[in-house]
Each structure stands twice: as C-alpha cells, then as structure tokens.
Amino acid sequence: MQIKFEQIPIQQNSSFHSHINDSPRYLFDMHHHPQYELVYFNQGQGKAYAIQTVIDYDQGDLILFGPNIPHTFVSKSSQNEAIIIQFSHDFLGEKAWQNKDLVTIKKVLTESNKGLIFKNVITNNIKEKILNIPNIAGFDRLMRLLEILNSISLLESFPLLK
C-alpha cells in the first residue's frame, strides 16, 4: 500500500485547520502529514488504520494522531460525520510548550506520537466544543482548541501503536 503525503490547506486568519467531513462513505488512501490530527466521529462507525494497526471506531469516539503517522479511515455506515482539526506543533509559537501551564496538553500531544483513541469518554461539553470549532474564528477559535486539548488530556485514552 502506498502512503501519500497530504498537504493540509492553510485557513485564512487561523493558526490551524478544521472542517466537517460528512461524506456518505469514508474510504481514504493511507496518508500522513506533519500536523497533529484530531478526529471526532459525530456519526457513523468503521475502522481506523494507523500503519499496520486496525481499530474499530464508533459514533462519539475521538482519535488523536501525532505528526507523520500514516493513517486512514474506512466507514461501515452510509451516514457519517467527522469533525477534523489539524494543527502544527508550533501553532502557539516555537516556545509555547515550555510553559508550565500547558504541561498536560504537552503530555497528551507527546503520547499522540503512538496515536490515541478516546472511547466512550467524550463528555457533552467536549463534544459541543468540537462540533462548533469549524464555525468560529479568531481568539475564540484558538481558545476553544486549547480547551478541547486540555479536556482530553485529562481523559483515559489508549494508544493505537505499540
């Protein structure tokens, strides 16, 4: 299987990219990119592939891939919706991760180098923040991403890769 490089589009006036994928079917090529990728499955179910690991995902699950992890999704459902947030390591600036106030977020981002799945632990509060992020801009959008990352850093997750 060939692994393709995905060029993440830069959104105007934003430090990260987000979008809603509501394709009837997910069947993507295995790909990688230097950005982190946070995927929340609002509808549907299927399989997530990370290198040679395969794991089932269901509605309400969230997956966080670290940079350059080859991955793809194949849906089982005909009704699918995923909110995808992609951001670079330095989206807050080069030295942001030295800030002690961000230690829990830094930890979950470091752990995402093995890919993380959050199953059955996403609260309605986190879900609403994720669902709304593609529709907001500016400072509120950046703060929302930090709130999401901080919230998931406190949840139980499982690595996709050994």
N, C-alpha and C positions, 0 to 999 in steps of 0.2 A: 504494500500500500504506500503510495506516495504522500508525503506530508507537505502541504502547501503553506507558504508564508502568507499571512493575511495582513494587509495594510489597513490599520484602523483609521477611519476618517476623523479628521480634526473638526470638532464642532466650534463654530464661531463663538467667541466670548465665553469659552468654558475651558476648564483645566482637565476635563475628562469627557468621555463619550458615553451616551446612554441611548437606548432605543428599545422599542417593543417589537418582538418577533411573534407575529400571530399567523404564521404560515400554517396551512392545513396539515402539512407533514414536515417534520424535520428529518432531513437526510443530507447532511453536510459532508464535505470532504474533510478528512483529517487535516487539521491546520494548527499553526502556532503563531504567536505574536509576542513582542516584548512587554506587553501590558498585562496587568492583572485582569482577570475577567470574573465578574460576579454575575451568576445567572440564577434568577428566581423563577421557578416554574409555577405560574399562577393557574394554568390549566394544562391538562394533559399528563401523559406518562410515557416512559420509554426507557432507553438505555443511554448512558453516558459512557464514552470511551476516552480513556486517558492513557496514552501509549498502548500498553497491552492489557490494561485493567478495564473491566466492564462492570458497571454497577447500574442497578435499576434506579430510576428517579420517578417520583410521583408528584402530583399537584401539592404545592406547599413546601417542597424541598428547595434548598439553595445549595449551589456549588460555587466554590471559590478556587479558581486556577491561578497559580503563580505564573510569572513570566516564562514564556517559551515552553510550556508544557503542551505537547501535541494532544489535541482533543477534538471530539465531535459528539454529536447527539443524533440518535435515531428515535423518532417517536413511534409509539404504538397507537396513538389516538388520532382521530381526524380533527379534533378540536384542540388546538394548542395555543398557549400564550406564555411567552417568557419575557421577563424584563432583564436586559443585559446592560451591565455597567462595566466599562473598560477604562482603566486608568494606569498611568505610568508610575514607576516607583517614586519619581520626584515631582508628582503633581502638586505637592505642597512646597516645593523648593528642595534644594540639594541637602540641606542640613536639618530638615524637619524631624527626621526620625531620631535625632539626638535629644529631642525634647522629652523630658521625663513624663510629661503629661500624656504622651502618646505611646507609652510603653505597652499597653495591652493591644493596641492596634498594630504596633510593630510586631508583636509576637504572633498574632494571627496571620499577618502577611508573610512572615518568615515560615510559618507552618504551611502556608498555601503552596510552598515550593513542592509539596507532595500532593497537592490538590486536596481540597477538603469538601466533604458533604455534610450538610446540616439537615438531618431527617427528623421530622415531626417536632421541631423545637422553635420554629419561627412564630413569634407572637403576632397578634393582630396589629400591634403598634409598629413592629418592624415591617410587616407586610405593607401597611399603608404608606410608610416612608419610601419603600422600594417602588411601589406602584406609582407614586406621584413624582418621582425624580425625573422622568423624561419630560414632564410638563412644567418644571420650574427652572428659573435661571438665576444667575448671579450668585451673590453671597449665600442666599437661602439654599441654593442647589449644592454648593460646596459644604455648607454646614450639615445638610441632610446626609451627604455621603459619609462625613465623619461620624455622624450619629449612628448610621447603619453599621459602619465598620466597628465602632465601639460596642454597639449592642451585640453583634455576632461574635465579637472577641470574648464575650462572657458566656457564650453557649457551648454546649458539648458538640463536638464535630468528630468526624472520622476521616483519616487520611485515605486517599484513593490509591496512592502508590506506596510501596513498601520501601 
